[in-house]
Amino acid sequence: MILIGETFGAHKLLERGVLNNVEEEGVLDTSISTIIEKMILQKSSSFRKRACCAARMILLSNYQHYINKLEALYLDDLMSTKDATERVNSFAEKRSPTWVNA
C-alpha cells in the first residue's frame, strides 16, 4: 500500500491477507471484548506484565535500530530530489505535480 500509494477498504485488505478479521458496523466493541477475554484476561498477570515488557523492548529496539537510517533516507536522499521540491511547489500552487525523477 505504501509502495503503490493506493488505499484499500477493510474487506479488500482481508482478501489480500493483510487483516485477520473485519467486523461489521456496530459489533466492534463486542468483538474486542471477546478477544481480550480469550487471549489476554485468561493469562496470569505476571505473564501479561512480561509480555508487555517484551513487546516494548522489541518496539524500542526496532525504533533505535532504524530511526537514523530512515532519517537519512528521508532527509539526505528523498529530499534532495527534484520530485521533493516539485511536491512542495505543486502543493503550494494547488496543482498536480509533474514528476521528473520517475
C-alpha positions as CSV (number, residue, x, y, z in Angstrom):
1,M,0.0,0.0,0.0
2,I,2.8,2.4,0.8
3,L,4.7,1.5,-2.3
4,I,1.9,1.9,-4.7
5,G,0.2,4.8,-3.0
6,E,-3.3,3.3,-3.0
7,T,-5.8,3.0,-0.2
8,F,-7.9,-0.1,0.3
9,G,-11.0,-0.9,2.2
10,A,-11.1,-3.3,5.1
11,H,-12.7,-6.1,3.0
12,K,-10.0,-5.8,0.3
13,L,-7.3,-6.0,2.9
14,L,-8.9,-9.0,4.4
15,E,-8.9,-10.7,0.9
16,R,-5.3,-9.9,0.5
17,G,-4.3,-11.4,3.8
18,V,-3.3,-8.1,5.5
19,L,-6.1,-8.4,8.1
20,N,-7.3,-11.4,10.1
21,N,-10.8,-10.3,10.5
22,V,-13.2,-7.5,9.6
23,E,-16.2,-6.7,11.8
24,E,-19.4,-5.2,10.6
25,E,-20.6,-1.9,12.0
26,G,-21.9,-1.9,15.5
27,V,-20.2,-5.1,16.8
28,L,-16.6,-3.9,17.1
29,D,-16.8,-3.3,20.9
30,T,-18.2,-6.7,21.5
31,S,-15.6,-8.4,19.3
32,I,-12.7,-6.6,21.0
33,S,-14.1,-7.6,24.4
34,T,-14.2,-11.2,23.2
35,I,-10.7,-11.1,22.0
36,I,-9.5,-9.5,25.3
37,E,-11.3,-12.2,27.3
38,K,-10.0,-15.1,25.3
39,M,-6.4,-14.0,24.6
40,I,-5.4,-11.7,27.4
41,L,-7.5,-12.0,30.5
42,Q,-7.1,-15.8,30.8
43,K,-3.3,-15.3,31.2
44,S,-1.8,-14.6,34.6
45,S,-0.9,-11.1,35.5
46,S,2.8,-12.0,35.7
47,F,2.6,-13.3,32.1
48,R,0.8,-10.2,30.9
49,K,3.3,-7.9,32.5
50,R,6.3,-9.7,31.0
51,A,4.6,-10.0,27.6
52,C,4.0,-6.2,27.6
53,C,7.7,-5.6,28.6
54,A,8.9,-7.9,25.8
55,A,6.7,-6.1,23.2
56,R,8.0,-2.7,24.4
57,M,11.6,-3.9,24.2
58,I,11.1,-5.1,20.6
59,L,9.5,-1.9,19.5
60,L,12.1,0.3,21.2
61,S,14.9,-1.9,19.8
62,N,13.5,-1.7,16.2
63,Y,13.0,2.1,16.6
64,Q,16.5,2.7,17.8
65,H,18.0,0.5,15.1
66,Y,16.2,2.1,12.2
67,I,15.5,5.7,13.1
68,N,18.9,7.1,11.9
69,K,18.7,5.1,8.7
70,L,15.2,6.3,8.0
71,E,16.0,9.9,8.8
72,A,19.0,9.8,6.4
73,L,16.9,8.2,3.7
74,Y,14.3,10.9,4.0
75,L,16.4,14.0,4.6
76,D,19.6,13.1,2.6
77,D,18.1,11.1,-0.2
78,L,14.5,11.8,-0.9
79,M,14.5,15.5,0.0
80,S,17.4,16.1,-2.3
81,T,15.5,15.0,-5.4
82,K,13.7,17.4,-7.8
83,D,10.5,15.4,-7.1
84,A,10.6,16.5,-3.5
85,T,10.8,20.2,-4.5
86,E,8.1,19.7,-7.1
87,R,5.8,18.1,-4.5
88,V,6.1,21.1,-2.2
89,N,5.7,23.6,-5.1
90,S,2.7,21.8,-6.6
91,F,1.0,21.7,-3.2
92,A,1.6,25.4,-2.6
93,E,0.4,26.2,-6.1
94,K,-2.6,23.9,-5.8
95,R,-1.8,21.9,-8.9
96,S,-0.9,18.3,-9.7
97,P,2.8,17.5,-9.5
98,T,4.9,16.9,-12.6
99,W,7.4,14.2,-11.6
100,V,10.9,14.3,-13.1
101,N,12.7,11.5,-11.2
102,A,10.1,8.9,-12.0
